[in-house]
């Protein structure tokens, strides 16, 4: 079997955390297949992808072209496909981010390979086996890939980056990307006025629902997130539909799927649509005054009570612990 190619993601010329997750997954899979790991990063001329070698890549190729500073589907598909064919890779791994969910199917179609999408684990048992939660997390399926080559997208935060430094080679390639004539082109990315963590990428997510009663009370969650550090504030669909929070904050079946290390569900009953988006979180803490709320069935820790009393107290205690008092 050929090697494993990890597709890296960058923003503003720097690798994103999901890139290290993908390389870690690729290294783990390649070790079981007795194969090597390559990595490809596509972005502006100033792109630095050397950190990928720290997480297990044997070879890193950087396709540097300022026309690819933003994600351009036609350019990315061409660059990755050409790399696959040049080095005869048999597995391509990428993250199931917004970029990966668009690139994965395009790449699989271009190569004529099957696609295993949004998986939470990749192993080897007489062949490559992927694991993915289904039916709002009520069941997990294990799928064996019988094809000799495949594309796999890994759910963000489902793999913990592990450093495995290699004596790797680094190569810069220019493919003349601007020669392509795309049907559509990404011309800009609009960042929110206030920079904040994306719920899909944050290691901690603090989500709120209708139990907060009004949008102004999300300040309680923002204070808690700030006290925790490296935390994003999420929301249920009911809250987003009511106009309390932006759609980008929505966690659930029609929002974003998250797999943080720690997830707070505050004032959220736990409808199946919401569970579909957060059930794979490693630790779930639920706060709700209704002891029969469905959210408690999936929570690792549950607090039955008034969130307006519990959340401020919890925030205070976290601040004390961090201050060492």
C-alpha positions in Angstrom: 0.0 0.0 0.0 1.2 3.5 -0.8 1.7 6.3 1.7 -0.8 8.6 3.5 -1.1 12.2 2.5 -2.3 14.8 5.0 -3.9 17.9 3.6 -3.0 20.9 5.8 -5.1 24.0 6.4 -3.8 27.5 6.8 -5.2 30.9 7.6 -3.2 34.1 6.9 -0.1 32.0 6.2 -0.1 30.0 9.4 -1.2 26.4 9.9 -4.4 25.9 11.8 -4.7 23.5 14.8 -6.7 21.0 12.7 -3.6 20.5 10.5 -1.7 19.0 13.5 -4.7 16.8 14.2 -4.7 15.5 10.6 -1.0 14.8 10.6 -1.3 13.0 13.9 -4.1 10.8 12.5 -2.0 10.2 9.3 1.0 9.2 11.4 -1.0 6.8 13.5 -2.6 5.2 10.4 0.7 5.0 8.4 2.5 3.3 11.3 -0.1 0.6 11.3 0.2 0.2 7.5 4.0 0.4 7.6 3.8 3.4 5.2 5.1 6.9 5.1 3.4 10.2 5.7 3.4 13.1 3.3 1.8 16.5 3.9 0.7 19.2 1.5 0.0 22.8 2.4 -1.5 25.3 -0.1 -1.4 29.0 0.5 0.4 32.3 0.0 4.0 32.6 -0.7 4.8 33.4 2.9 3.2 30.1 4.1 5.3 28.3 6.7 4.3 24.6 7.1 7.5 23.3 8.8 5.6 22.6 12.0 3.9 19.6 10.3 7.2 17.7 10.7 6.9 17.9 14.5 3.7 15.8 14.4 4.9 13.0 12.2 5.2 14.1 8.5 8.1 12.5 6.6 7.8 15.0 3.8 6.1 18.3 3.5 5.4 20.0 0.2 4.3 23.7 0.1 2.3 24.9 -2.9 2.9 28.6 -2.5 0.9 30.9 -4.7 -0.7 34.1 -3.6 -3.7 33.2 -5.8 -4.3 30.4 -3.3 -4.1 32.5 -0.2 -7.9 32.0 0.2 -9.4 28.6 -0.4 -10.0 28.1 -4.1 -11.7 24.8 -4.8 -10.4 24.3 -8.4 -6.8 25.1 -7.3 -6.8 23.0 -4.2 -8.3 19.9 -6.0 -5.8 20.2 -8.7 -2.8 20.6 -6.4 -3.7 17.7 -4.1 -4.7 15.4 -7.0 -1.4 16.0 -8.8 0.5 15.4 -5.6 -1.4 12.1 -5.0 -0.6 10.9 -8.5 3.0 12.0 -8.4 3.8 10.1 -5.2 1.2 7.3 -5.6 -0.5 7.9 -2.2 -3.2 5.4 -1.4 -4.9 7.4 1.4 -5.7 11.1 1.7 -6.6 12.5 5.1 -8.1 16.0 5.7 -10.1 17.7 8.4 -13.9 17.8 8.2 -14.0 21.6 8.5 -15.9 23.8 6.2 -13.0 23.6 3.8 -12.6 19.9 4.2 -16.3 19.2 3.7 -16.1 21.0 0.3 -12.7 19.7 -0.8 -13.2 16.1 0.3 -16.0 15.2 -2.1 -14.4 17.2 -5.0 -11.1 15.3 -4.5 -12.8 11.9 -4.2 -14.7 12.6 -7.4 -11.5 13.8 -9.2 -9.5 10.7 -8.2 -12.4 8.2 -8.5 -11.9 7.1 -4.9 -14.5 6.5 -2.2 -14.9 9.1 0.6 -15.4 8.3 4.3 -16.6 11.6 5.7 -16.6 13.2 9.2 -15.1 10.2 11.0 -14.0 10.3 14.6 -11.5 7.4 14.5 -9.3 5.6 11.9 -7.9 2.2 12.6 -6.6 -0.9 10.8 -8.3 -4.4 11.2 -7.7 -6.4 8.0 -8.1 -3.1 6.2 -8.8 0.5 7.0 -11.7 0.9 9.5 -13.4 4.2 10.2 -15.8 5.1 13.0 -18.5 7.6 12.9 -21.5 8.5 15.2 -24.9 8.3 13.5 -28.6 8.9 14.4 -27.7 11.9 16.5 -25.1 10.0 18.3 -27.4 7.2 19.4 -25.3 4.7 17.5 -21.8 4.4 16.1 -20.9 2.6 12.9 -17.7 1.0 12.0 -17.0 0.9 8.3 -14.3 -1.1 6.6 -12.9 0.5 3.4 -12.6 -2.3 0.9 -11.3 -0.1 -1.9 -7.5 0.0 -2.3 -7.5 3.8 -2.1 -9.7 6.3 -0.3 -10.2 9.8 1.0 -11.0 10.3 4.7 -12.1 13.5 6.5 -11.6 13.5 10.3 -14.0 15.5 12.6 -12.2 18.4 14.2 -11.2 17.9 17.9 -11.7 14.1 17.7 -7.9 13.6 17.5 -5.4 15.0 20.0 -2.3 16.3 18.3 0.8 14.3 19.4 4.3 15.4 18.7 6.4 12.8 16.8 9.3 14.8 15.3 10.8 13.4 12.2 13.8 14.2 10.1 11.7 15.4 7.2 12.2 17.0 3.9 10.6 20.3 2.9 9.8 21.2 -0.7 8.4 24.3 -2.3 6.4 23.8 -5.5 5.0 26.3 -7.9 2.2 24.9 -10.1 1.2 28.0 -12.1 -2.2 27.9 -10.4 -3.4 31.1 -12.0 -3.5 29.3 -15.4 -6.8 27.6 -14.4 -10.1 29.2 -15.3 -12.5 28.6 -12.5 -16.3 28.6 -12.6 -16.3 30.4 -9.2 -13.6 32.0 -7.2 -13.3 33.0 -3.5 -12.5 36.7 -3.5 -12.7 37.5 0.3 -13.3 36.2 3.7 -15.3 38.4 6.1 -14.2 38.0 9.7 -16.6 39.0 12.5 -16.2 42.5 13.9 -15.1 41.0 17.2 -12.5 38.2 16.8 -13.6 35.0 18.6 -13.1 31.3 18.6 -15.1 29.2 16.3 -17.3 26.7 18.2 -16.2 24.0 15.8 -12.6 24.5 16.7 -12.6 25.5 20.3 -11.4 23.1 23.0 -14.1 24.3 25.3 -17.7 25.3 24.3 -20.2 27.0 26.5 -23.7 26.8 24.9 -26.9 28.3 26.0 -30.6 27.8 25.1 -34.0 29.3 25.8 -33.5 28.7 29.5 -31.5 32.0 29.4 -34.8 33.8 28.8 -33.4 36.7 26.8 -30.3 37.5 24.7 -28.8 39.9 27.2 -28.3 36.9 29.6 -25.8 35.3 27.3 -23.4 37.7 29.1 -23.4 35.1 31.9 -22.0 32.5 29.4 -19.5 34.9 27.9 -18.2 35.6 31.4 -17.9 31.9 32.1 -16.1 31.3 28.8 -13.7 34.1 29.5 -13.0 32.7 32.9 -12.3 29.2 31.5 -10.0 30.5 28.7 -9.8 29.2 25.1 -13.6 28.8 25.2 -16.3 29.6 22.6 -19.9 30.5 23.2 -22.4 28.4 21.3 -26.2 28.3 21.1 -29.2 26.0 20.4 -31.2 26.3 17.3 -34.2 27.8 19.2 -32.0 30.7 20.3 -30.6 31.3 16.9 -34.0 31.2 15.3 -35.2 33.7 17.8 -32.4 36.1 16.7 -30.5 36.0 20.0 -27.3 34.7 18.5 -25.7 34.5 15.1 -26.1 31.3 13.0 -22.3 30.8 13.2 -22.8 30.0 17.0 -25.4 27.3 16.4 -24.5 23.8 17.6 -26.7 21.0 16.3 -27.9 19.0 13.3 -28.6 22.2 11.3 -25.7 24.1 12.8 -22.1 23.0 13.5 -20.9 19.7 14.8 -18.4 20.1 17.7 -16.2 17.7 19.6 -14.5 19.8 22.3 -12.8 18.4 25.3 -15.4 20.1 27.5 -18.9 21.1 26.6 -21.4 23.1 28.8 -25.1 22.8 27.9 -26.7 25.6 29.9 -30.5 26.1 29.8 -30.7 23.6 26.9 -33.3 20.8 27.1 -31.4 18.5 24.8 -33.5 18.0 21.7 -32.2 15.3 19.4 -31.2 17.9 16.8 -28.9 19.5 19.4 -27.5 16.3 20.6 -26.5 15.4 17.0 -24.0 18.3 17.1 -22.3 17.9 20.4 -22.7 14.3 21.6 -19.1 13.4 20.7 -17.7 16.0 23.2 -15.3 14.3 25.6 -16.9 15.7 28.8 -20.4 17.1 28.9 -21.7 19.3 31.8 -25.4 20.1 31.8 -27.1 22.8 33.9 -30.9 22.8 33.8 -33.7 23.3 36.3 -35.7 20.5 34.8 -34.4 17.2 36.3 -36.1 15.3 33.5 -34.5 17.2 30.6 -33.1 14.9 27.9 -29.7 16.6 28.1 -29.0 14.8 31.4 -29.1 11.4 29.6 -25.9 12.2 27.8 -24.2 14.5 30.4 -21.2 13.3 32.3 -22.0 15.8 35.0 -25.4 17.3 35.6 -26.5 20.2 37.9 -30.2 20.6 38.5 -31.0 24.1 39.5 -31.4 27.8 38.6 -28.7 28.7 36.0 -28.9 32.3 37.1 -27.5 31.3 40.5 -25.2 28.5 39.4 -23.4 30.0 36.4 -22.2 33.2 38.2 -21.1 31.1 41.2 -19.3 28.7 38.9 -17.5 31.6 37.1 -16.4 33.0 40.4 -15.0 29.7 41.6 -13.1 29.2 38.3 -11.5 32.6 38.7 -10.5 31.8 42.2 -8.9 28.5 41.2 -7.0 30.2 38.3 -5.9 33.0 40.7 -4.6 30.4 43.1 -6.8 31.7 46.0 
